């Protein structure tokens, strides 16, 4: 028995916009250029000459993953000529189900830009299934879906697109009376146990979905809108069957491939990188250090910074425990993916606007008044994607005795943290509900004292730091980034050990 996310959406009281199922850009949004493998710099990866507009980095690179069809996206921010000269490139790793946008929300709220301005050759990795990363066999579909799943809607106004507002469409008046039927039916549909023959059942699921929507809605406009999107949803369901990877794929395949590519591009004298990981990104770095310590190998990292991360949440008060009920793994795997991005987009209007039915979701991301509202909205609507169930099942072991383990359930990463020989800075937020300080401490207390520096951000009287505030809050550049720069600078020395 393991912990797993339960797809129960009945707490939402308004079914205001079907776009949470099949996100579609508004009229003013120009669809990003599709990326196919043949347009990338060769089958062996390289710099992409004409990066899509959604990529705000200086360069977009693709790196192939050995023995797979995956091409991982690397966003590169070239070092400023005004900054100090650095010895090592810097790799940034994001949280579960997120893309590179979280590190580069915009001017004044860009962790990646800040680091490049300080002289670091900065790279953000988008692991398989995230952001602009593509898989050769269905590259166009995946890249198109990942981009659209960000729900990029510049015309949204109080949860209603300009097109709908001009037509007189009102979700509250048209759909409030149908909310119970719709939410209950869709919740039941999403939790239907899909077996190994799921691919042959997609057509039937598609028809059931259409019937549910038609039953639950009274708005003719919304019915027309849904009808035009059913075919797109069918293609997305087909694609979901390919979301078949776990945490070990990131650790053993994606991360090594990206590090090797960056080394080849930047040519550090000692062949090492600096690395920063937020949330799952930090867990990846801990796991890598643990695994290499166990095997007595050089991990190829000069120094590491983890933000809101731990390999053991079992004794903490993490809010994720409330969202991950105990169920049978076989039942969990019958739902191949969790469309986190679509669910976040659906919940956002209910969390940020009256009557604030889901207002409890906001503190999961950021402490009160710590993020600019427009940056918070961009983060919620653009940073999250789809997560394979197998990935969540493995990550859920952080709540079990012994903490995170590999897919075989035989290697416990926590057991080898004492073998780490790389300087680590671990930062936690005082009001982080997902990875509270006590969770972060469960990991750092196992690292040899002379290799670990630990700091909790936030003061009793404020300001306070939530889960994402360490990366993109109003005060991050004043209170968080300097700590990171100091640590990285101290350990940015050439070493061949």
N, C-alpha and C positions, 0 to 999 in steps of 0.2 A: 504493500500500500504506500502510495506517495502522494505528495501534495501537487495539486494541479488547478489551473484556472477554470472556474465554472462559468460557462457562457449563459448567464442569466441576466437578461436585460430588462426585466420587468420593473426595476426600480425607476426607469425613465417613464415619465408620465405623459410625455407628448411625442407622438410619432410625426414630428414636424417636417421631416425631409428625408425621402428615401435615398438621398445621396450617400448616406452612411454605408449603404450596401454596394453601390456602384458609383464611386465618386466621378463627377464629370466637371470639366472646367467651365467657368462662365464664359460668356461671349467675348469679353475683353481679354481673356487669357489666351495668349498665343501658344499652341501646343508645342512642347519642346521637340527638337529634331530627334528622330529615332536613331538609335545607335545599333549598328550591326557589326558583327565580327569582321566582315570584309572591309569596313571603313576604318577599323582600328589599325594602328601601326603594326601590321603584320600579325601572324598567328602567335607570335612569341611576345606580344605585348609591346608597349612603348607609349610615347607621347601621342595624344590624340589631337590632331591639328585643329579641328573645328569643334571645340567643346560646346555643348548646349548651354543656353543662357542660364539655366537653373544652376549651373556650376559656377560659383562666384570666386573660385580659386584662380591663381595665375595660370595654372596648367592643369590639365586632366590627363592622367596616365592610366594605362591598363596593364595588369600583370596576370599572366596565365597561372593557374594552379596545376601543378604536375598531376598527371593521371586523372584529370577531370576535364570537363568542357567549360569550366568557369573562368571568367576574366574579371578580376577584381578591380574596382575603381579606386584610384588614389588621387586625392585632391592635393595639389602642391602649391604652397605659398612660398615664393622665393624670398630669401633673406634680404632685408633692407640694407642698402649700402651705407646707411647712416648708423646702423647698429654695430655692436661689437662683433668681431670675427669669432665664430664658434668652431669647435673641432668635430662636433658630431651632428648629424641630422636628427630631427625630432619627429617621432611617430605618435599620432593621436589615435586612440581607440575609443569608440562610442559604446553606449549602452545597448541592451537587448532590444531588437526591433527598431533601431534608430539609424539615421543616416548622417552624412557629414554636416548637414545644415545646423545642427545643434551647436557646433563649434564655430559657426560663422553666420549668426543671425542678421547681422547688418552693421553698418558703421557705428562704432561705439559699443557694440555688443558682440564683438568677434574675438574669441579666444585665439583662434588661428592667426588672425591678422596681428594681434598683439604680440604673439610669440615671434612671428616673422619680423616685426618691427624691432625686436630685440636681438636680431641677427641670427635667429634659428631658421634653418632650411626645414620648413614644417610640412608634414605630410599627414593627411587624414585617410585612414583606411575604411572603405566600405566593404564589409565582408560579404560573402555570397548571400544573395537575396536582398541586399540592402542598397538603397539609392540607385546609383547608375551602374552597379555591377551587373554583368550579364552572363547568361549561360548559353553556349553556342547553339544548342538544339532549339531553343526558343527565345533567343536573345531579344528580338524586337518586342515580343509580347511582354516579356518580363520587364524590360526597361520602360516600356510604355506604361505598364501597370504601376510600377514602383513610383514613377513620376506623378501619374495621375492620382495615386492613392494618397498623395500628400494633400489632396483637396485644396489646390491652389485657387482661391476664389477671391480676387481683389474686389469684387463687387458686393460681397456679402454685407448686409446691413441688418443687424439684429436677427441674424439667423435666416434671413430671407434674401434671395438673390434679387438684383435689380430687375431682372426679367419678370420674376414672379410678382414683385412689388408693383411694377407698372401694370400688370394684368389684373391687379386687384386680388391676387391670391393671398389668403390669410390662413396659415396653418392652424392657428388657435381656433378660429371660427369654423373651419372646414373639417378639422380632424380630431378635435378634443373628444368628441363623443365616440370616436372609433378607436381611441388609443388602447383600451383594454383588450379588445379583440385582436388588434394588430400586434401589439407587443407580446401577448400570450402565445399567439400562433407562431410568430417568428422565433420567439425564444424556444418553443418546442421544436421547431424545425431545425434550428441551429444545433440543438442537442441530440438530434436523431443519431442513433448509432450507425455510422457508416462502416460497412465491412470491407473485405478485400476486393469485393466486386464493385467498389464505389464508382469507378469510371463508367460502368454500364448503367449506373443509377442516376447519373447527372441529369439526363433528360427528364426523368421523372421528378427529380428535385426541382428542376427549373419550372416545370408545370405547376407543382405544388406551391412554389413561391409566388408565381403569378396569380394563382387562385387566392392565396392568402391576402396579397396586396389588394386585389380587386374587391375582396370581401370587406377589408378593413377601411378602405378609403371611400369618401363621399365626394371628393373633389375630382371633377372630370379632368381638370388641368393636370393634377398629379398623376392620375391614371395614364394619361397620354405620355407623361414624362417617364413613368416606370416602364411602360410598354416598349418605348424606344431603347431602353437600356437593358432589357432582358437578354438580348443576344450577346451583349458585351459581358454580362455576368456569366453566361454559359462558357465563354472563352476563359474567363478568369477561374471558374471552377475546374476546368480542364488543367489549367496551369498549376492550380494548388496541389495537384497530385505529385508535382515535381519537387515540392518543398519537403525534402526527405533528408535532413541533416541535423546534427546535434552539436553540442559544445565542443566535443573532441575534434570535429571537422575544422572548426575555427582554430583550435589550439595546434593541431598537428599538420594542417594543410594551409589554411589561409594566412595565418600570422607568419609562419616561416617563409612562405612565398613572397609576401609583401616586404619583409625585412631584407631578404636577399636582393630583391629588386632595388630597394632604396640604397643598399650598400653599393650595388653596382653603379647606380646613378651618381652618388655623392662621393664615393671613394674615401671614406674616413681612414686615416692612417692606421688605426688599430682595428678597423673592421667592425666597429661597434656603433650602436645607436643610443639615443635617449628616448624614453617612452613615457607617455602619460595616458592613463586609462580612467574613464569615468564609468562608474557602476559596473556593468558586465565587462567593459573594457579593462577596468582595474582587476576584476576577477581573472580575466585572461592572463594578465601580467603576473599575478600571484601564482596561477597554475603553471605558467611557463617557468618561473623561477623555481617552484617546487619540483617540477619534473626534472629540470636540468640539475638541480641540487641532488636529487635522488640518484641520477645517472652519473654525477660527477663531471658534467659537461659545462663548457663555457656557453653561457646563454646569449652572448653577442650584444649585451646591453651594458652601457656605462653607468646608467642610473635610471631609476624608475620613480614615477609619482602616481599614486592612486587617489582617486577622488570618490568618496562615498562607496567604498567597495569592501567586501569581505568574502571569505570562502566558508564562513560558518555563521548562520543567522539563528541557530537553534535556541539560544538562550536570550535572544533579543526580543524587543517589543515591536518588531517590524510590522508595518501595516499590511504587508503582503500576506501575512498569515490569515488575515480576514478575507482575502481575495482568493485564497487557494485551499478550497475544501479537500478533504481526503476522499479520493476515489480510486477505483481500480485502474492500473496503468493500461490494461487492454481496452477499457472503455475510453480512456483519454485519447489513446492513439486512433480511435475510430473517427475523431474529428481531426483531420490532417493539419489544419492551420488555425491560428487565431488572428483575425484581421484587426490588429491593434490600431493601426492608423485610421481605419474606417470607424472603429468604435470610439476612438478619441474625438474624431471630428463630429460624430453624432452627439457625444456627451457634452462637448464644449458649450453650445448655446444654453444647455440646461444648467451648466455649472457657473456661467459667467453673466447671465442675464436673469432678471426677475422672471419667475419667482424662485430662482436658485435651487431647484430640486436636487442638483448634484454638486452643490457648492463644496462639499467635502472632498471633491477630487482635486481642487486647486492646490491645497496645501501639500498634496502628495508630490507635487512638482516644485513648488516654490513657496517660501514663507511670505507672509502678508507684506505687500508693498515693496518686495525686493526686486521685482522685474518690471520693466516698462510694459504697460498693457499691450502695446502693439508687438513687442518682442515675444511676450507670453503667448499671444494669439498665433504668431508665426510659428513658434515652437510646437504648439499643440497641433496645428493644422498641417504642418509640413515635415516634421521630424520623425514621425512614426510610420512603420510599415507593417508587413505581415510576418508572423512568427510561426515556424514549424512546431507542431506539438512535441516532437521528439526533443527539440532544443529545450523547451520549457520543462519537460519531464526530467531531463538531466540537471538543469539548473535548480529544480525544486529540491534536489538533495541537499542544498545548503541549509534546509530547515530540519534535516534529520541529524541524529547523533553522529558525530564525526565529520559533519559538513560535506562539502562538494566532493564528489568522486567521479571517476571516469565511467565510460559507458558500460564497462564490465562489472561495475560495482565492487572492484577489488583494490583500486588505487585511491587512497584518501589523500588529497592534496595537503590537507592540514597537517598530516603526519610528518611532512618533510619541509615545513616552513623554516625549521631551525637550521637547515642546510643552506639557506640563502646567503650569498656572499656578494650581493650587489646593494649599494646604498639605496634605500627606499624612503621616500617622504609620503606619509599617509595623512590625508586631510579628511575631516568629517564635519558635517554641519550640525549645529546644536539642535535644530528643529527638523532634521531629516527624518521623515516618518518611514521611509523605505529602508534606508540603511542607517539606523540611529547610531550614535557614537559607541554604544556598548557592542553593537555588531562589528563595527570596524575594529574595536579593541580585541575582540576574540581572535582576530588574525594577527594583528601587529604584535601582540604579546608573545607570540611564538618565534618571532624573528630575532636573531641575535641583537643585543642592545646597541652594539657599535655600528650596526647597519640600518637602524630604523630611527626615523624622526616622526613623531606623531603630534598632530595639532588639531584641536576642535575649534572651528570658527563660530563666532557668535558670543554675545555677552548677555548676562542675566536681564539687563534692562534694555536690550536691543543694541544693534540690529541682530536679527536671527537669520540663519542660513538653512534653507531646505535642500532637497535632493539635487536640484539643478542649479541652485544659486552659486555653487562653487565654480560653475562654468560661465554662466551668463547673467548674473544679477547686476543690479545697478552698482553695487559696491565691490564686485569681483576684481576689477582692475586696481582698486586701492588696497584691498585687504587680502585677496587670495593670490592674484598673479605675482606680486612681489615675493611672497613666500616660495612660490614655485621657481621663479627666476633665480633667487638666491641659492636654492638647492641645486638646480641644474648647473649653474655657473660654478659652484664649488666642486662639482664632480665631472665637469666637462674637460677633463684632462686626458691626455693620451696615455693609455695603459695597455700593455700586451699580455697581461695576466688573465 
